[in-house]
Amino acid sequence: MKAFISYAAEQFELAQELAQRLKSNGVKVFFDRDRLLPGDAFDASIRQAIDKTDLFIFLASADSLRTGNYTLTELGFAEQRWPNATGRVLTILVDDTQLSSLPAYLRSVSVLQPRGDPVAETVAVVDRMARRRRRVRRASYAVLAVALLLSLVLWRINIQPVSPFLLKLVSVTKTGDDYHFKAELRNTSDRHISSMRLFPETDREGVYFSSSTESIQLAPGAQGSQVVKAQLKRPGSESFNWRLCWVVVNTYELDRAEGKMSIYQFIDEHGKMVCSRYRPWPD
């Protein structure tokens, strides 16, 4: 996993300790922006670092949220990279700043409010995220060989069901620079579920979709449609494979967890992700 730490100068020592602890856990960290030269090349280097990262860690404080601080510029780059911050932005509250004073983009995901050592608690959250990514990556590699043999270069495909949550009838249309992914979602379980996110992803580093969706709820046995609008970010013309993923949680458990843990932590620990097989992207 690659992480970018955004921090105010007043939190340099905290950010430095966090970077060292993350590196010792195998995380590649972009941290020392002070070695970059000011000017256009500086902005380009920061933007490039954020574009290449998997996780944007924002140390929220009165200093980092002060108007004119470069941390807000970095936050703007992150928002352009990921309009939907879920799973990509981790906000750590490092002082007594009120949650209501955070930008709306940061409030769209849960905020970690450490009760003890902020470095240790942050490393623990990142470690859980990294382990989950590795599990998903290993699973995707296992099905990729079979998927490539069975895949058909079609804009409309049927996805093999993964019980108890089914993702099927995926279609893709293009309007201007936007791609519209539509999926039929079915809940075959006996529980109410909440769809927290539907998103396309690729198997090639540097090639990604910038997307956002609204959450929906499905009763037991119910079926619904969900559409995600995305823009393809591809620096070159190299080929790649893509798939659509659906993240769901138990609505009842989510309501019970309110006030006990952050939504971000709940999704990380209890969310179920259902993905289609990878398909070649039809240029």
Helices and strands as residue ranges (DSSP letters): E 2-6, G 9-11, H 12-24, E 28-30, G 33-35, H 40-51, E 55-60, H 70-81, E 89-93, G 99-101, H 104-107, E 111-112, H 118-150, E 156-157, E 165-175, E 178-187, E 193-202, E 208-212, E 216-218, E 223-233, E 241-250, H 251-257, H 263-270, E 272-275, E 279-280
